Amino acid sequence: MAQAAGFIIGPGLSFVTSLIHKGFSYQGWEVSQYTLPAYLSAVMIATNMVIVAIWFREDVTPSEFMVNSIIQSSEMTTLRVKWSGIVICNALFYIAMLSFTVMETLNTPIIQAELGLSQSAAIEYSSIFLTCTSVFSFMTFAIATPLGKRFGERKMMGIAFTMSALAYILFYPLGPGYIPKIQWTPLTNTSITNPNAEVTGCNWQNTWCHTQHRLNIFQFLAANSVLLFSYPLGVVLLLSRTSKILGPHPQGTVMGIFTAVGSLSRAVGPAIFTSLFQAYGPPVIAVVMLAVCLVGVVILLFGATHMQTFERRIQILNAEIFT
């Protein structure tokens, strides 16, 4: 639920910082909509480090220690960690994080290009939109676990990745019409000498701005809505399934790897897909991410047998022993 709260607070803070896009200086520190988020992130990271150093303690209960010792010293490999399942969950988690990160990163330049807005105005609109839709994501985080129990976690994960693929199908620009010609106006000498000047709409240096169809606003809203349901659904169920695969084994290291995989996705995704967006526009992004999401569906289909919970493996072992 903490992550869900971040979904709402993060875009809200982005909207607040966008209100000071012209910025100001304070004792040599530049404060603007671009630097203030970095300052806030640094403060929150430092606070988190202090909290972990002072209050966090990792305790292993006697029962967990005893069970783990028995499993590691026994020849019953059935009870050991199912690392193939952990690897599959990490791969799926990377894809799920990437699908959201790409959409989150490109929302602002797409709004800027399609509506002919300045960058600062596009950031404001994007922040408001993400704040409103994140409430929907918050509710999805809340109902993901009950849905997994009711219909089965792997089945709901399949639905989540299929919906992510559908979101990027909706993301493909189909018109009607082309990107407004206001986007093609180049910078003038006056705007170059004016530090407050901003490029309006699609960057005229990107040749695709001259030729591509517009992304219908209803397509854009539908794509975001579908993804903001499928992403939290998939992430919650993947975390739950990983915990159940581990069973009584210590989970700190594996969950740390999960966090690292998510961080890698959020670092690599924007770097690669921003370059693709500048070079080729939304259609290529839609096709590539559709392929990535479909790879997730295939991995889930063929890797489902490796994602058995620890409890289920115990049941299978007991059945083999007593039959």
N, C-alpha and C positions, 0 to 999 in steps of 0.2 A: 504493500500500500504506500510505502515511502516513495517508490518509483512513480506510482500513479500520481501522488501529490506533486512530484517534481514536474510531471507532464503539464500540470496546470500552472504552477508557480513560475516555471522557466519561461514560457512564452509571455506570461504577464510581466515579468521583469524585462524581457526584451522590448515590450511595448513601452514601458516606463523609460528605458534608456534611449529609445528612438525619439523621445520628445526633446532630447538635448542634442540633436544631430549636428548642430553647429559647434557645440562644445565650448569649453573655456579652459583657462589655465589656472592652477592653484599651486603656488610655491614651486613652480617648475614642473608640476605634474599636469599632463594633458588629459582632460576629462571630456569624453565624447561618447556617442553611441557605440563606438568600436572599442574604446579602451576601458570603459566602465564595466562591461561584462567580464573582462579579464581581471580587473581589480577584485570584483565580487567573487570570482572563482578562486582566486588566490587566497582570499580571506576564508572562504568556506573550506578549502583544502587544509589550510593551517589549523582551523578549528577542528576539523575531523581528525587530524594527526594528534592533536592534544587530547581529544576525547579517547581515542584508541590507546594512547600511551598511558593515560591515567586510569581509565575505568574498565577497559576491555580485558577480559581474562578468558582463555580457552580452557575449559574443564572437560575431562573425559570421565563419565560416570563409571563406577565399578563394573556394572553389567556390560557396558560397551567395551571396556578394556578386556574383560574376561572372554566375551564372545569373539573379539578380534584376535586374541591370543590363541584361542582354540582353532579358529579358522586358519590362521597363518601356519600353525604347527601341524595341522592335520593334512591328510592326503585327499580330502574331499574338495577338489578344485571347484566343484559346483558352487560352493559357498563363498568363494573368493570374489573379488571385485570383477564385474563384467566390464572390462576396459573397452571392448568393442562397442558396447552400448554407450559408454561415456563419450567416446570419440564421436559417435554418430550424433549424440545430443549436442556436443560442442559445434559440430559442423552445421547442424540445423539452427542452433542459436546464432551463429555467425550470419547465416542467410537472413534470419528474421530481423536481426539488428540492422543489417545492411539495407533491407527493404525499407525500413522506416527512416534510416539515416539519409538515404538518397532523397526520399520525398521531402523530408524536413529541410534538407540543405537547399534543394532547388525550388521550393515554394516561392521564396522571395524573388529570384530572378525571373521565374515564370510569370508571376503577378506583374512584375515590372514590364516585361515584354508584351504581355497580352493586353494590359490595360493602359500602356503608354505612360506609366508613372515614373517619377524620380525614384532613386534607390531608397532615400529616406522614407518617402511615402509608401513604397512597396513593403518596407520593413514593418511599418506601422500596421498596414492592412494584414500582412502575414501573421504578425504577433497576435492581433485581435482574433483572426480566424483560428489559429492554433490553440489559443486560450479557450475559445468556445468549444471547439471539437474535442479538446482534451478532457472536458467533463464527460463526454461520451466514452472516452478511453478509460476514465476512472471507473465508470460503471462496469465496463468490460473486465477490468482487473478484478472487480468484486465478484462477478458471476462466473469467471473462468473455471475456478475449482469445482463449484457445483455442476457445471456443464460437463466437466471431465468425469465426475463421478456418475452422472446420469447416463451419458452416452458413450463413455470410454475415452480415456486420454488420447490414445493414438488416433482414434477416429476423429476427434475434435482437432488434433494437430493437423491431420490431413485436410480438414475443412479450412483451417487457418491459412495453410500455405496455398491452397487452391484459391482462396479469396484474395490473397496477396497477388497471385498471378492475374486474377481478374482486375484488380486495381490498376495494374500497369497496362492491361488491355484498354481500360477506360482512359488511361493517361495518354494514349496515342492521339495526336491532333488530327481531327477530321473536318475542321471547318464548322460552319460555313465561312467562306472568305479567307483572306490572308491577313497576316500581321499588319496592322495599320501603318500607312506610309510615314506617319509621324516618327516612327521608330528609326527611319533611315536618315534623318537629318544629322550631318556630321557636326563635330565640335568646331566652333569658330575661334578666331584669335581672341575675341573678347572673352569667351567662356574659358579659354585656357588660362588667361591671365587672372581670371576671377577664382580665388580659392574656394568660394562657396558654390561654384557652378557644379551641376550634376548632370550626368548623361541621362536623358529621359527615354524610357522605353528600352527596346532591344538595342544592344550595342551595334552601331552601324558597321563596325569592322567585321562582324560575323556575317558571312555571306548568306547563311540560311535565313536570316531575318528578311531577306528580299523575296524569298521564294516559297516559304513554308506556309501551310494552312494554320489558321488559328486553332487554339485549344478551346473548345466550347466551355463556357463557365460552368455549365451543369455537369459536363464530363469531369472537370477539375474538382468540383465539390463532391461528386460521386466517388471518384478515385480516392480522394483523401478520406472520405467517410468509411469506405470499405477497408482501407488499410489501417485506419485508426481503430477498427474493430478486430481485424485479423492479427495485427502485431501483438497487442497485449494478451490476446487469447493464446497465441503460440508461445510467447515468452513464459507466461505463468505455468502452462502445462509442461514445457520443457524443463523448467526448474523443478517442478513437482516430480516429474518422471525421473530426473537425475537423482534426486534425493531417495526415491524408492528403489532405484537400481543399486544404490550404495547400501541401503539398509542400515545395519548397525555399525558399519565401518565409519571411521572418522571422515567427516565431510568437508572440513575446512579447506584442505588443499584443492580438492576438486572444484569447490565453489569459487576459490580464488582463480583457478584456471578459467572458469566461466567468465568471471569479471574481466580477466585479461583478454579473452577472445572478444568480448563485447567492446572493450576499449580499442582493440585493433581494428574492428569493423568500423567504429566511429571515427578512427583516424585515417584509415586507408580509403574508405568509401567516398567522403567528400573530395579528397584530393584527386581521385581518378575520375569520378563522375562529373565534377565541375569542369574539368578539362574536356571531357566528352561533350558536355552541354555547350561549351563555348565553341567547339569545333563543328558539331553536327546538329545541335538543337534537341528538343524533346523527343522526336521519333526514335532516335538511336537509343536514348536512355530507356524508353518504354520497351523496346525490343530486347535490349540486353538484360534488363531487370526481369522481364517476363521469362527469359531463358533461365536466369538464376533461380527464380521462384519455382519453376518447373523442375529444376535439378533438386530442389528441396523436397518436392513431392515424390520424386523417384527415389531419393535416399530414404525417405520415410517408408515407402512401399517395400523396398528390398531389405531395409535394415530393421524392420519391425520385430523380427524374431530375436534380435540382439538387445532389444530394449525391455526385456522381461524384468519385472520387479524382483527384488530379493525374496519377498514373500512367496511369489509365484514359483521361483526356483526351489524354494524349500518344499512347497507342495509337490512339485514334480519329483524331487528326490525322495520324499516319503512314499509316494506312489510306487516308485521303482523298488524301494526297499521292501515294502509290505505286500508286493504282488509277485 
